[in-house]
Amino acid sequence: MNKFQTTSSCTAFLAGKNATTDGSTMIARNEDAGGGVNAKRFVVVNPTDQPSEYVSTFNQFRVKLPNNPLRYTETPNADVSDGLWGESGINTDNVAMSSTETEFTNTTMLGLDPLVADGIGEEAMLTCVLPYIHNAREGVKRLSDLVTKFGTCESNGIAFSDSDEVWYFETVGGHHWAAERIPDDAYAVAPNQTGIQEINFDDPDHYMYSDDLKAFADKYHLNKARSGFNFRDIFGEDVQADHYYNTPRVWYGQKMFNPEIQQNPESRTMPFTRVADHLISVEDIAFFLSSHYQGTEFDPYGKTGTEESRLRYRPIGMNRNQEIHILQIRPDFPAEHAAIHWLAEGVNEFNAPVPFFANCTDTPDNFKHTPLRTTTESFYWLNKLVAMLADPFFAEHDLEAMTAVSESRKFGFANGRAAVATADAEFKNIAKDKLPEWHNQVNDKIAHAITENVKDLLHQLLLLRAEKMVPTFEKGGEL
């Protein structure tokens, strides 16, 4: 295995414009990287701050960049000594990008088209692509050009969206790729495995792919099917680990959005896209990306099932959650007010996403500045502290603490929704050229309210945990 094929892992969710409650396109993902702690920041990169050449500290990938970048949001690592990892963002043309979902190519393909150690990787993709694209299709085209020219050091899935389309792009081997447009009325769940299935080579509106993809598969006799071209089956993996690490996440997502369909949690044949039985909201996506098989025997915090079943499958909400983003492009507003970068940090069972209007020039201080040591003045670390205190309470089924977390999350969702509604009612009174600065102020206000809410939760949990310390003594009355 290429040394740059990391063990980091995420869960992605994509929804077309006719699949959502308000006609928004939405792409979202947990970033589950770097063990239990991998501190993140939320920043705006203005054109004057964009480099003219990208040089990776992760694998020495190097590329000259165009000279006309757009402004964009991103969520980079706090410690950039091992790469930037911009991960997610929206540019000023309202194109969103989530990069990336670690995936795995089968060994046959890796032998024929090996990964490239100093090729482009997920660490560099957002910075080298998002500032230079004006719609989602252009995102597929620019990234595919980079993968074709330089190769890639990993197998990955990357999401792009604009106000009209959602695309999912997957690399296989060092230089090959395919992309599928998510149907407008459908959603997709993407764990750490190749997802795209049948490719229609006669439908350029919905499929794009490397020029020699079919010829390459034919030359090396990679397609085992008697008919069709199933990208997942030809190039992806189906190993035992998938059945406890990956497919259960697809199963639970499809169980949430299509409860009428019965499936096996370990099935590798579950469809990549489905039409949900209801329209999908931001809250639905956030709850899915913070889920841990609630209501089933597989919930690690649950009371049903057995000790083995509760630990059988890799959950979606877990200790390695570093941030969750939901990138929403709304249809009913002018372009300069349409994009919202929802962001939560820490462990997702215990947080709620904060809405930030993406047409801004700066971000709140406690999101922008994340030191490498724990402090409550950083939103990332504040949420990590909450998780460390809350987790044992959930394991103990402590109702008081679980209620405190639930009420805090409710406040986060409600306050975020209220703030968006208020801004939507007021933005028409702001001059167009003043909107970015006004959005800065709106975002600061939203961040302050939710930060204070999380600090209150931290205090409540600390008071409760103080009563549960092991060294205590009450026999014979209090002293």
Secondary structure, 3 states (H helix, E strand, C coil): CCCCCCCCEEEEEEECHHHECCCCEEEEEEEECCCCCCCECCEEECHHHCCCEEECCCCCCEEECCCCCCCEEECCECCCCCCCCCCEEEECCCCEEEEEEEECECHHHHHHCCCCCCCECHHHHHHHHHHHCCCHHHHHHHHHHHHHHHCECCEEEEEEECCCCEEEEEEECCCEEEEEECCCCCEEEECCCCCCCECCCCCCCCEEECCCHHHHHHHCCCCCCCCCCEHHHHHECCCCCHHHHCHHHHHHHHHHHCCCCCCCCCCCCCCCEECCCCCECHHHHHHHHCCCCCCCCCCCCCCCCCHHHHCCCCCCCCCCEEEEEEEEECCCCCHHHCEEEEEEECCHHHCCCEEEECCCCCCCHHHHCCCCCCCCCCHHHHHHHHHHHHHHHHHCCCHHHHHHHHHHHHHHHHHHHHHHHHHHHHHHHCCHHHHHHHHHHHHHHHHHHHHHHHHHHHHHHHHHHHCCCCCCCCCCCCC
